[in-house]
Structures are given as C-alpha cells and as structure tokens.
Amino acid sequence: MIDSIITTIQNQKAILVGLITQQQTEEQVEEYLDELAFLADTAGAESVKYFTQKLDHPNPVTFVGTGKLQEIREYMEEHEIGLVIFDDELSAKQIRNIEKELQVKILDRTSLILDIFAMRAQTAYAKTQVELAQYQYLLPRLTRMWTHLDRQRGGGALMRGVGETQLETDRRIVLDKISDLKNQLKSIDKQMVVQRKNRGKMVRVALVGYTNVGKSTMMNMLSKSEVFAENKLFATLDTTVRKVIIDNLPFLLSDTVGFIRKLPTHLVESFKSTLDEVREADLLIHVVDISHPNFAEQIEIVEKTLLEIDGEEKPTILVFNKIDAFSYVKKDEFDLTPSTRANLSLDDLRKTWMAKMQNNCIFISAKNKTNIEELKEMLYNKVKEIHIERYPYNDFLFQKYDEDVDTE
C-alpha cells in the first residue's frame, strides 16, 4: 500500500470546501458536504466547518477564489485546524498551490474515499484493487509526491539512466507497479472465475445499492449469517456470497460494495472484477434508504453505475429499506406551493413507486423485520421463475410443493 498518499487523518479536525456552480445548486452542495462529512467521520476525522463559494467553474489554479482561500486560512489559524478536504477531485497544480497558500494537509474527495477503502480492505484481493487505484490516482500527481516513492525501489540515483530526471524515474516506477498489480488481479480473477463455475447453475441474486442503505443487514437477515454491518460508509468492500434457502428453493445471494456519487473512476475500474457478481447475477435486489431526503438521486447514481458495468438490463426488485426511520412534513391545507419529497408521506411514496415498478417493489425495515415475510415471498417467486425457465422439467416439483403447502 502507498502509505504516503493516504495519510492517516484520524482524530484531526477538518474544514470541508465545496463549490456552488451551474451544475450544483446550494442545496445540493450542502447535501454533498454532509456526505463528505460522513466520509471524513468514517475515516476518523472531525468536520468542524463548511466553506462554500459561488463560481461559474472551479478556479484552475486554486479551485476556489484567492479571497475565499484567505478566509479559510484565517479561520484555520484561529482554530488550529490542520486539514482541508475538498468535495471535488483536485489537479496536481491545484493541490500544490492550495498547500502552498494554506500550509496544511489537503485532501480531495477521491483521496478521502481511497483512504477509507484502504482502511476497509480485508482480503488480498481488495487490498490489491485499492493499491492499484492509489497508484492510478498518484500517476498524474507525481510532480508533488515523487519524494514518497524512494522506498518503492532501491538504488536511488543509480537506477536512473543518463539524463533521466527523478520525475521520469518515479513515473517509470509507478507504471511498473500498475502493470504488476494488474497482472496480480488477472491471476486472482482467474481463480474467482473457477470458484464461480464451481457453484454450479444455482440462481444468483445480488444486493446492490448506495452505500450505507442496509445491504449487509439484509444479507444477514436473509442468509442467517453474520456479515459485517456498521453505520459507516463502505463497511463492506469484499463481495460476500451465501447460500440461501426460502421454503424448498436454494439460491446464491451476494453482498457487494456500495456505490456513491462522484465515485472515483479508478475505483470503478479497479473494482469491476469484484462487481462481476452483479454482472453475472440473474436477479438484482436494489436496496434504497427511503429515509434519506434524496433517495431518488441515489437510485439514479446506482443505475448509472450499473450501466457502467453492464448490469442495468437485469431483472430488479426495488426494496425501500428503513421505513422505521422515515419522516415527512405534512403541508398545511392552505399552503399552495408545490409539494416536494419532504411533504410526501410513506403512503404517497408507496403508491407512486409501486405503480411505477408494479410487483417489483416493496417497503421494509430490515432492522425491525417489517414486511420481511412479504419480501421473502416476492424473492421466492422471482427466483422460482428464473429456476423454472432454466430447468423446465423441475416445474412439476414446485407445483407439488405448492399444493402440499396449501393443504397444510
């Protein structure tokens, strides 16, 4: 792992910075910064203040304007803060100039997510994927980070060819490392392909969704296993597969890494092989946190990510989780302003989404086990359809089983 890029930020106070642009409204930026604060908390840092600025586009030199940068510096000096996190990915030039002005550690959203992934990776596979993403992130930023690579390869100046600069040497080191990591992942991928083939032709179901929506809790509930679940972002990195049996019907259920807005491209690329479970699944369970104020946007982000990994065409059950935490503000009958998501009741949303998704939508609480039997019945019927389509000669077995159940 590259320790020097992903600096430990535990127990540090941090300032968060975002831009209000034509693409991002003030309300959206506030929500994005709230999520960035959750990311920082997951990494162990404490967010103490948000700074925002309205600009047509990010300043190519310092991201925000020089006046805003000075305002941030004065606040940091007054409150002894040593970390600033920006909600968008910064270029090497921007990081260098901001660090020069503020004289503190600078992180962007991408490096923070990489930090969390590095902390969460447990298996050799996940660690290799994260390390590859780290080096890919590092490559265009070598101008400010080359001194950290000395220990990656011995020899110092002796390793350089005639006239080769330190930057060129480090670029070669990083490119070699990326190539080596890709080869390691190919080797592990071959092993995983064999593992998936050894599972036979059982129906495969994959849990997908935004991060921290309750996928691992659902996995534990349906498979009666103990998959790690925590109220943190990216609690699960490694794909977990369990055999589940509902009534007489066995199938494989997999829990995958959660998605997030502005997910670094390097991570999507590195984890595509992990998401093979999604690509090869026969059925997706898209879990949504109905209590989140912008759950509809989260649905769009997940669907966009599925499109990137060729998983958007699969049959999908939309499961709205956390109805126990749902709340809304009922409008006054004399309030004639248009209703927003915050004014819609759970019944309103249920009617809307169930009409849209027909019989592929359900509202549950995995925590309180509300409507879980209904979910199992829906899942059973969907898996049975796929199973019968794959093995038509088994249809009579299901018919006999259903008849026996009805007579009990």
Summary of the structure (lengths in Angstrom):
residues: 408
radius of gyration: 24.4
end to end distance: 58.6
largest distance: 86.2
contacts: 1237
relative contact order: 0.09
helix: 51%
strand: 16%
